[in-house]
Amino acid sequence: MEMIGILPGRFQPPHKGHLQAYGVVKQVVGPNNAYIATSAKTDNQKSPLNFQEKQQIWTKHGVPIDKIVKVVNP
């Protein structure tokens, strides 16, 4: 049985600690089975970044775009 790992969060914004946590998930389940789950929810105060903006930040730090998944409630 294959295991997958999911790092859920708002990621407003994604930062170095989030990237390190994703690295741990990759170590445990392997890079092909590690995913980031985040929503498209925004508001002016607490969650200013939309899904595409968060996705852009993650990919800038080497996370494959197909490993970043949009969910309703992370």
LINPE-V362736 format. One record per pair of residues at least 24 apart in sequence whose C-alpha atoms are under 8 Angstrom apart, sorted by the first residue. I is the first residue (numbers start at 0). J is the second residue. D is the distance in Angstrom with one decimal. If there is no record, write none. Layout:
i = (I/I)
j = (J/J)
d = (D/D)
This chain:
i = (2/2/3/3/3/3/4/4/4/4/5/5/5/5/6/6/6/6/7/7/7/7/8/8/8/8/8/9/9/9/9/10/10/11/11/11/11/11/12/12/13/13/13/18/33/34/34/34/35/35/35/36/36/36/36/36/37/37/37/37/37/37/37/38/38/38/38/38/39/39/39)
j = (28/32/28/32/33/34/28/32/33/34/33/34/35/36/33/34/35/36/35/36/37/73/35/36/37/38/73/37/38/46/73/37/53/45/46/47/48/53/48/53/53/56/57/60/66/66/67/68/66/67/68/67/68/69/70/73/67/68/69/70/71/72/73/69/70/71/72/73/69/70/71)
d = (6.1/7.1/5.9/4.7/6.0/7.8/6.1/6.2/4.8/6.1/6.0/4.7/5.6/6.6/7.9/6.2/4.8/6.0/5.9/4.5/6.0/5.1/7.9/6.5/5.4/8.0/5.4/5.7/6.7/7.6/7.0/7.3/7.1/7.7/5.8/7.1/6.3/7.7/7.1/6.9/6.8/7.0/7.0/7.9/6.8/4.7/5.9/7.1/6.1/4.8/6.0/6.1/4.9/6.0/6.2/6.0/7.6/6.4/5.3/5.6/7.8/7.4/5.4/5.2/4.9/5.5/6.2/6.4/6.8/7.6/7.5)
